[in-house]
Amino acid sequence: MVDRASVAVVGVGHTRYGSFPEYDAYDLGVLALKQAIADAGLKFTDIDGLIVNRIPDYQRFCEIAGLDPAYVSITPGQGRFSGICIETAAALIRSGAAKTIALVYGNNGRSSGDRYGGAGDTYGSGGGGLWFPYGMTSPGAFHALMARRHMALYGTKSEHFGIVAKTFRDHAALNPAAVMRTPYTLADYQTSRYICEPLHLFDYCLINDGGVALVLTAAARARDLAQPPAYLRGYGMATALSDSTFPPDDFWRAPAKEAAADSFRMAGLVHDDISTLMIYDNFTPTVLFSLEGFGYCGVGESGPFVAEGHLAIGGRYPSNTSGGHLSESYMQGWALNVEAVQQVRGACGARQVENCHFAHYMAAAPVVTSIIYGREQS
Amino acid sequence: MTTRPLPSIEGPDKPFWLGLRQREVRVQRCGDCRTYRFPATRFCAHCRSETFEWVAVEPTGVVETWCVFHRQYFEGLTLPYTVIQVRLKCGIRLFSNPVGVEADALRIDMPVEAVFEDTTPEVTLLKFQPTKGDFQ
């Protein structure tokens, strides 16, 4: 049989999630990296490639962490970059440019008072200053506009967003690391205050501090390390960046379809093979758009699909079993990838998906990424 | 502290802001492939030409979607307020506010026309109302 997957995640680490004003983004990254390297059974000197994300300066980070990697790069603090970094690391390893790559994310957004909306809003292409006079600002409003259009076109209901939020909160209740663990009812959801209608408070992700790190290496080497490897069975990426100041008419379906097709083709799998989904959930509507775009349900059918309970642990496609960005931690895709790895390792305890062979991470945004993790190499 | 956010009319979009003052919606049009664009850029994203002119376009379009803000991001804007996404006939998209129509009455593809709102002695904002004679 052909060895389909040539790269694996061999170490994962994360800090506690919450508010840690005494730690900056560098510190949070170092804490996570120490864990990830120990998890893999490696040493800092084994790391010959490094990509930092959201950490302000790669040079400062390497000085603090005592690293001299052969390859280094830095990426901006946007959630779409977790998938980009992982796919880039895989390409670097496959090319021979580096053998063992650490991806390190540090986010002290809560303690540093990050705001997503208002005069400092830089979301989107070049920031939204032109539209401030009309009060238009924030990633949340951008997704509220998309949500409203989806509701008008397809009959999607507010309660469909609520089911996503509530389901992920139920999952977070099983996750000791999650920031928000108290379950709520759909009625609680409906009475939670609006931030940008049709979106309620519970449709929005958290803002909290934390750090996450992943260590990747070649599959041949992964087998000798401390943990069961999580093989990158397939991955793909596509973009919709031109005209991206405005929400895409197709809810990112075209790039999602392309990225999904590439990742399934590379993996030699079909949707029905997938055990669990990790869906980038900056806002609940993104989950619905992703289910349609990545092909788990038909166009316009995501509302009824989630109402059938498929996303719950015990459902057909248990999703965001950690609680995701909505309830576990706002780690911009990184913690969802850690959860995907932990699920295929079978290390998720009370929230473990049974017979979890394949976990599919997906992010719908102007840069779409799709990564399928597998327990077996082929 | 009740100053609402205002645009700086100086800059690449100055012809747009001056146009609103004169009750026209002006956008850039590529001198080569004739594609409209706004806000201002040096190059046409369609053909990368550097030549362009500012032209007045038909000040009508349709509502593509909307949302209602319940959180205060800016001083001087009264909550709740509605933001609409409008597609002009020429294809240009804009964020704006509706005039003379409640959020509950908005519909996808509702035809709208420009309302020029003189906000300060220098600044006119471009808002939209349902096209006359087109009320559902």
HADDOCK unambig.tbl for C-alpha pairs under 7 A between the chains (distance, minus, plus):
assign (segid A and resid 117 and name CA) (segid B and resid 73 and name CA) 6.30 0.50 0.50
assign (segid A and resid 118 and name CA) (segid B and resid 73 and name CA) 4.65 0.50 0.50
assign (segid A and resid 118 and name CA) (segid B and resid 74 and name CA) 5.99 0.50 0.50
assign (segid A and resid 130 and name CA) (segid B and resid 7 and name CA) 6.56 0.50 0.50
assign (segid A and resid 131 and name CA) (segid B and resid 95 and name CA) 6.37 0.50 0.50
assign (segid A and resid 132 and name CA) (segid B and resid 5 and name CA) 5.98 0.50 0.50
assign (segid A and resid 133 and name CA) (segid B and resid 4 and name CA) 7.00 0.50 0.50
assign (segid A and resid 133 and name CA) (segid B and resid 5 and name CA) 4.83 0.50 0.50
assign (segid A and resid 133 and name CA) (segid B and resid 6 and name CA) 5.08 0.50 0.50
assign (segid A and resid 133 and name CA) (segid B and resid 7 and name CA) 6.49 0.50 0.50
assign (segid A and resid 134 and name CA) (segid B and resid 83 and name CA) 6.91 0.50 0.50
assign (segid A and resid 134 and name CA) (segid B and resid 96 and name CA) 5.56 0.50 0.50
assign (segid A and resid 134 and name CA) (segid B and resid 97 and name CA) 6.11 0.50 0.50
assign (segid A and resid 136 and name CA) (segid B and resid 83 and name CA) 6.39 0.50 0.50
assign (segid A and resid 141 and name CA) (segid B and resid 67 and name CA) 6.93 0.50 0.50
assign (segid A and resid 144 and name CA) (segid B and resid 67 and name CA) 6.02 0.50 0.50
assign (segid A and resid 145 and name CA) (segid B and resid 65 and name CA) 5.76 0.50 0.50
assign (segid A and resid 145 and name CA) (segid B and resid 66 and name CA) 5.37 0.50 0.50
assign (segid A and resid 145 and name CA) (segid B and resid 67 and name CA) 5.49 0.50 0.50
assign (segid A and resid 148 and name CA) (segid B and resid 65 and name CA) 6.35 0.50 0.50
assign (segid A and resid 148 and name CA) (segid B and resid 66 and name CA) 6.65 0.50 0.50
assign (segid A and resid 149 and name CA) (segid B and resid 65 and name CA) 5.36 0.50 0.50
assign (segid A and resid 152 and name CA) (segid B and resid 108 and name CA) 6.82 0.50 0.50
assign (segid A and resid 194 and name CA) (segid B and resid 70 and name CA) 6.05 0.50 0.50
assign (segid A and resid 195 and name CA) (segid B and resid 69 and name CA) 6.40 0.50 0.50
assign (segid A and resid 195 and name CA) (segid B and resid 70 and name CA) 5.14 0.50 0.50
assign (segid A and resid 195 and name CA) (segid B and resid 71 and name CA) 5.41 0.50 0.50
assign (segid A and resid 196 and name CA) (segid B and resid 67 and name CA) 6.39 0.50 0.50
assign (segid A and resid 196 and name CA) (segid B and resid 68 and name CA) 5.43 0.50 0.50
assign (segid A and resid 196 and name CA) (segid B and resid 69 and name CA) 4.51 0.50 0.50
assign (segid A and resid 196 and name CA) (segid B and resid 70 and name CA) 5.66 0.50 0.50
assign (segid A and resid 196 and name CA) (segid B and resid 71 and name CA) 6.95 0.50 0.50
assign (segid A and resid 197 and name CA) (segid B and resid 67 and name CA) 5.57 0.50 0.50
assign (segid A and resid 197 and name CA) (segid B and resid 68 and name CA) 4.86 0.50 0.50
assign (segid A and resid 197 and name CA) (segid B and resid 69 and name CA) 6.35 0.50 0.50
assign (segid A and resid 198 and name CA) (segid B and resid 67 and name CA) 6.73 0.50 0.50
